Amino acid sequence: MNGLFDEFAGHRSLSEAELDSALQNGIVVIDTNVLLDLYAFEGPARDSAITLLTSVAARLFIPHQVAREFWRNRARAIYDSRPKSLAIDPLRQAIFQVLNALVPDKARTTMIENAKTEIDGHLKSVEKIVSELRGTPLNVGQALADTNADPVLSALDTILSDRVGAAWSKEEERVEITEGLRRFGERIPPGFEDADKLGQVEQGTGDYLAWKQALTYIASQDPSERFVYVTSDSKSDWRARHPSKAEMLGVRPELVQEAIDVTGVGFALLTPDKFYRLLGQLIDFDEEKTETLVAASSMASRDDVREGASWPEGAFAELLLGLADRGYSDQATLIIAVARAGGSIDARELEAMVEASPHTNITEFVRPVKFEHVRLMTRGVIPTGAPAALSMMKNRAGVGISVIVPPEFVDFQNRIDVASNGTWVDQAELVMESDGDRWWTVAELVEEIGGRGLRDLSVSRTPEKTLRRDMTLRAPGRFEVGASGFRLQARPDRTS
């Protein structure tokens, strides 16, 4: 006979004593978002987080997949760490508009001007206080240009010394990615909510890969205590949903059961803010500093704080097609390449592309992208304030160090790659293989695709438009785009 929880251990919540014991004695696994959020914190909160992480450094474990994602997204996190505006100027203007709306006589004019001076003095005091509380801001340019000038990286290098898991062989990773994709189909957590990220190297299985690496390591340590997994990921492939769907509850029971099956022990899934609060209490860290860090961590994890004016998905496609239509396929190719690289590439890659193009310098090369951005904004396709479609990060000396696109471009390009894989593009390439040097019009390709029976065109409403879109957006590495249409990109493995 069994008890109610004997075969359903994943459904039992941990007590405070069990959580404390896990934090004091268990292995602590840190997810990528926890590391990257260190860049989002102001100076004092960042220092507190580093102190708390240092206190458990000997028990930390960073899956290799987490380290890979950290390096993939580090440049974007640094760029996004630029000090946020306090919006003092709009507040000042709003107050002054109220004062100006009054109907002053000569005596009151002096009063209002004095009031403006006093209000302005108060607002400047607020700015000064906040600046002091923020501490020393991260020097974005230096941190991007020189890893030695990145204080977050320096601290993590010490904390994570000998704490990062080894990489799998290519064959091992291929097997695990296949397993992750199988789990997608059966909605086995974690990671199935990322099934739309198939364009990534890991085909969206990053969460599963990190989870598997963590379980494998912990099992090898023959643990006697629960481990702790810290992540700000709140999707339903990590956390159980409330019946109302309005909020998340605790960890998914399936994950706890899998942890028990593989490692022999369960685990605690903690958000970064709860992790910092509990750890601060356990090591008797300064209470005010802990609460400041908890608040900063909570803010860093909120999607609405991170999002400003952004690009709609349809505008991304219009940008690329607009550039191609006007003869700027190289610029579209660059944007796609940066998006596929995770949102940032080394500036030297842009320099190499400019050298191979008819443009004389980087400014001339990038100008069409800026013009296309303005066209889209003027037409109302993108909102005013949407980030630049392509921007260059420079160091203090004014030297370009990286090329960046908006983070939403990364997701858009992933979806384009997935949607157009194995459809029109492959069929067009098959047709073009019959005459590798020929320039093909879209109409000719569609006719050949239909004539060869490669696709039932009767179900396509706009075959030429669809094919043209897919070939343009997937041109890098496969097709050349010119005034006469398309032809196969020259490759060492392709003979005409």
Long-range contacts (C-beta under 8 A, 24 or more apart in sequence): 8-253, 9-256, 9-257, 9-260, 9-266, 10-251, 10-252, 10-253, 10-254, 10-255, 10-256, 10-257, 10-260, 10-266, 11-253, 13-250, 14-226, 14-266, 14-268, 18-226, 18-268, 19-268, 19-278, 20-278, 20-282, 21-225, 21-226, 22-225, 22-226, 22-227, 22-228, 22-267, 22-268, 23-56, 23-228, 23-268, 23-275, 23-278, 23-279, 23-282, 24-282, 25-59, 25-225, 26-59, 26-223, 26-225, 26-226, 26-227, 26-228, 26-265, 26-267, 26-268, 27-59, 27-60, 27-61, 27-217, 27-218, 27-221, 27-223, 27-227, 27-228, 28-56, 28-59, 28-60, 28-61, 28-227, 28-228, 28-230, 29-60, 29-61, 29-62, 29-63, 29-214, 29-218, 29-227, 29-228, 29-229, 29-230, 30-60, 30-61, 30-62, 30-66, 30-230, 31-66, 31-210, 31-229, 31-230, 31-231, 31-232, 31-233, 32-66, 32-69, 32-70, 32-73, 32-210, 33-231, 33-232, 33-233, 33-272, 33-301, 34-230, 34-231, 34-232, 34-272, 34-275, 35-62, 35-66, 35-70, 35-156, 36-70, 36-73, 36-74, 36-77, 37-232, 37-272, 37-297, 37-300, 37-301, 38-152, 38-155, 38-156, 39-74, 39-77, 39-78, 39-80, 39-81, 39-138, 39-152, 40-77, 40-80, 40-81, 40-296, 40-300, 41-293, 41-296, 41-297, 41-300, 42-133, 42-134, 42-135, 42-137, 42-296, 43-134, 43-135, 43-136, 43-137, 43-138, 44-133, 44-134, 44-135, 44-289, 44-292, 45-292, 45-293, 45-295, 45-296, 45-297, 46-151, 46-152, 47-135, 48-276, 48-280, 48-285, 48-286, 48-289, 48-290, 48-292, 48-293, 49-276, 49-293, 49-297, 50-155, 50-159, 51-285, 52-276, 52-279, 52-280, 52-283, 52-285, 52-293, 53-159, 54-155, 54-158, 54-159, 55-279, 55-283, 55-285, 56-279, 57-158, 57-159, 57-160, 57-163, 60-159, 60-160, 60-163, 61-163, 61-165, 61-214, 61-217, 61-218, 62-160, 62-163, 62-164, 62-165, 63-165, 63-209, 63-210, 63-211, 63-213, 63-214, 63-217, 64-164, 64-165, 64-166, 64-167, 64-168, 64-213, 65-202, 65-206, 65-209, 65-210, 65-213, 66-210, 67-164, 67-165, 69-206, 69-210, 72-342, 73-342, 73-343, 74-153, 75-144, 75-343, 75-344, 75-393, 75-402, 75-404, 76-342, 76-343, 76-344, 76-404, 76-407, 78-138, 78-140, 78-143, 78-144, 78-150, 79-140, 79-144, 79-344, 79-393, 79-404, 80-306, 81-138, 81-140, 82-140, 83-134, 83-137, 86-126, 86-127, 86-130, 88-123, 88-126, 88-127, 91-123, 92-119, 92-120, 92-123, 95-119, 139-396, 140-393, 141-393, 141-394, 141-395, 141-396, 141-401, 142-395, 142-396, 144-393, 144-395, 144-401, 144-402, 145-395, 145-399, 145-401, 165-213, 165-214, 165-217, 168-213, 173-209, 176-205, 176-208, 176-209, 176-212, 177-202, 177-203, 177-205, 177-209, 179-208, 179-212, 180-204, 180-205, 180-208, 180-209, 181-205, 183-208, 187-237, 188-254, 189-237, 189-238, 189-252, 189-254, 189-255, 190-233, 190-237, 190-238, 190-252, 190-255, 191-237, 192-237, 193-235, 193-236, 193-237, 194-237, 196-414, 196-415, 196-418, 197-411, 197-414, 198-414, 198-417, 198-418, 198-421, 199-340, 199-413, 199-414, 199-415, 199-416, 199-417, 199-418, 200-414, 207-233, 207-237, 207-238, 211-255, 215-258, 215-259, 215-262, 215-263, 216-262, 218-259, 218-262, 218-263, 218-265, 219-262, 219-263, 219-264, 222-264, 223-263, 223-264, 223-265, 224-265, 225-265, 226-265, 226-266, 226-267, 226-268, 227-259, 227-263, 227-265, 227-267, 227-268, 228-267, 228-268, 228-270, 228-275, 229-267, 229-268, 229-269, 229-270, 230-270, 230-271, 230-272, 230-275, 231-269, 231-271, 231-272, 232-271, 232-272, 232-297, 232-300, 232-301, 234-271, 234-301, 238-269, 239-269, 271-297, 271-301, 272-297, 272-300, 272-301, 273-297, 273-298, 273-301, 308-385, 308-387, 309-383, 309-384, 309-385, 309-386, 309-387, 310-383, 310-386, 310-387, 310-406, 310-408, 311-382, 311-386, 311-387, 311-389, 311-406, 311-408, 311-409, 311-412, 312-381, 312-382, 313-408, 313-412, 313-415, 314-381, 315-376, 315-381, 315-382, 316-408, 316-409, 316-412, 316-413, 317-412, 317-416, 317-469, 317-473, 318-376, 318-381, 319-369, 319-372, 319-373, 319-376, 319-389, 320-472, 320-473, 321-469, 321-472, 321-473, 322-372, 322-375, 322-376, 323-368, 323-369, 323-372, 324-472, 324-475, 324-481, 326-368, 326-372, 327-483, 328-368, 328-369, 328-372, 329-472, 329-475, 329-481, 330-357, 330-365, 331-365, 331-366, 331-368, 331-369, 331-390, 332-472, 332-473, 332-475, 333-475, 333-476, 334-390, 334-403, 335-369, 335-389, 335-390, 335-405, 335-409, 336-413, 336-473, 336-475, 336-476, 337-476, 338-390, 338-403, 338-404, 338-405, 338-409, 339-405, 339-409, 339-410, 339-412, 339-413, 340-410, 340-413, 340-417, 342-410, 343-404, 343-405, 343-406, 343-407, 343-409, 343-410, 344-402, 344-403, 344-404, 344-405, 345-402, 345-403, 346-401, 346-402, 346-403, 347-392, 347-393, 347-400, 347-401, 347-402, 347-403, 349-403, 350-392, 350-400, 350-403, 351-400, 362-392, 362-400, 366-390, 366-392, 416-473, 416-474, 417-474, 420-470, 420-473, 420-474, 423-470, 424-449, 424-455, 424-463, 424-466, 424-467, 424-470, 424-471, 425-470, 425-471, 425-474, 425-478, 427-454, 427-455, 428-467, 428-471, 428-479, 428-486, 429-478, 429-479, 429-488, 430-454, 432-479, 432-486, 432-487, 432-488, 433-488, 436-487, 436-488, 436-494, 436-495, 436-496, 437-487, 437-496, 438-487, 439-482, 439-484, 439-485, 439-486, 439-487, 440-485, 440-486, 440-487, 441-484, 441-485, 442-467, 442-468, 442-471, 442-485, 442-486, 444-485, 445-486
